[in-house]
């Protein structure tokens, strides 16, 4: 019998169950997971809606957040990307069990390698808990089509990080499009959403060698 439970909740329950076997997420308490995996993921819906139509990639997706809730809420064709293949294998099993595998696929590999295989293939990419803004800008740029959006889930950003991002953005052909800050329903968790648009070709060849975007950001 079809279940009335929203698919996102079914997905979350299945991930928490799988998490007992394979380490997918640190958050194991159900209420915390509902807050940090479901509510927080969906915070970026307005940004997803202003992105051009087309494919969506969630970079450093781990257990599939924010990628799966945003894929289900928008109906976009989605690719979850994580270099830990074991995580992507488990996530892809869960997606298959829930019948979501035709819309949402997984890529067990580095973001830099995906950019070589599928350059400019995405209209929107997200990243939560992955890297600093300068690294995210560099990793996302070669994946995005012209006018595509990078949506970053950050804790409030320090002025140093913001300054470094403003140096890297023009180098990689990206421009700040918007930023907003909010507090989740627990009244405590502060979330900052920064959105960048791909406005032109990067000034250097991207991706650089695997690892450099995160180890040696262009702002250093
Ligand atoms: N977005 C998830 C997981 C964050 S942890 C969440 O918010 O819950 C960051 C994840 O990014 C890890 O699973 C790590 O394996 C992955 N990661 C880090 N650098 C990467 C890279 N260059 N390519 C692909 N995955 C990467």
Boltz pocket constraint, residues with backbone or C-beta under 6 A from the ligand:
constraints:
  - pocket:
      binder: B
      contacts: [[A, 24], [A, 25], [A, 59], [A, 60], [A, 61], [A, 62], [A, 63], [A, 64], [A, 65], [A, 66], [A, 81], [A, 82], [A, 83], [A, 84], [A, 87], [A, 109], [A, 110], [A, 111], [A, 112], [A, 127], [A, 128], [A, 129], [A, 130]]
      max_distance: 6.0
